């Protein structure tokens, strides 16, 4: 299966993804996120499963499901295992306080549910994703019925909403849940907790891409080393 942003092998992403995979031990129920860095985690876990690692996993998207199946990882669901030992996922941007923006792959609703279900939430990324403050656009999963209302509310709080369009089909991107994605540019986000609460109060937004619950962040460097932020 092709990655969302195929660009050849990335030593930074590979280093972070593999380092986080080393946190997984026998008997764990693991949440597997979506994206190019997490794909390295899934591949590494598949390699270890071949060597005898005994785990089961909950996935966050069709992409991670297909990658996990290809890797030979046994899948389960939150209905069967609502409490996860660890969740590992990527990021679009990370600030110095370990606040994260996710949703470039339009999977942030399921990713947030999985991350909140886990005892330990670990984010993996390359060093280009780290910023002192968040200033990346915030993906919003929105009910199609509420598209215009949500856009108006984003404008009212000083943001700029943009409906995400598909690259290989006419019309908008549709999430795995059947909803639209609006990318909201909000400038520098000085207080992610406050903005998170404001977005959560807007009717029609199923979920937004600000995550404030990361326990650790594994940052892959160009030389193959990994910095751990906690």
HELIX and SHEET records of a PDB file:
HELIX    1   1 UNK A   11  UNK A   21  1                                  11    
HELIX    2   2 UNK A   36  UNK A   50  1                                  15    
HELIX    3   3 UNK A   62  UNK A   71  1                                  10    
HELIX    4   4 UNK A  108  UNK A  117  1                                  10    
HELIX    5   5 UNK A  127  UNK A  129  5                                   3    
HELIX    6   6 UNK A  144  UNK A  146  5                                   3    
HELIX    7   7 UNK A  147  UNK A  156  1                                  10    
HELIX    8   8 UNK A  192  UNK A  200  1                                   9    
SHEET    1   A 7 UNK A  74  UNK A  75  0                                        
SHEET    2   A 7 UNK A  56  UNK A  59  1                                        
SHEET    3   A 7 UNK A  29  UNK A  32  1                                        
SHEET    4   A 7 UNK A  86  UNK A  89  1                                        
SHEET    5   A 7 UNK A 121  UNK A 126  1                                        
SHEET    6   A 7 UNK A 216  UNK A 220  1                                        
SHEET    7   A 7 UNK A 226  UNK A 229 -1                                        
SHEET    1   B 3 UNK A  93  UNK A  94  0                                        
SHEET    2   B 3 UNK A 100  UNK A 101 -1                                        
SHEET    3   B 3 UNK A 210  UNK A 211 -1                                        
SHEET    1   C 4 UNK A 160  UNK A 163  0                                        
SHEET    2   C 4 UNK A 180  UNK A 185 -1                                        
SHEET    3   C 4 UNK A 138  UNK A 142 -1                                        
SHEET    4   C 4 UNK A 205  UNK A 208 -1                                        
END                                                                             
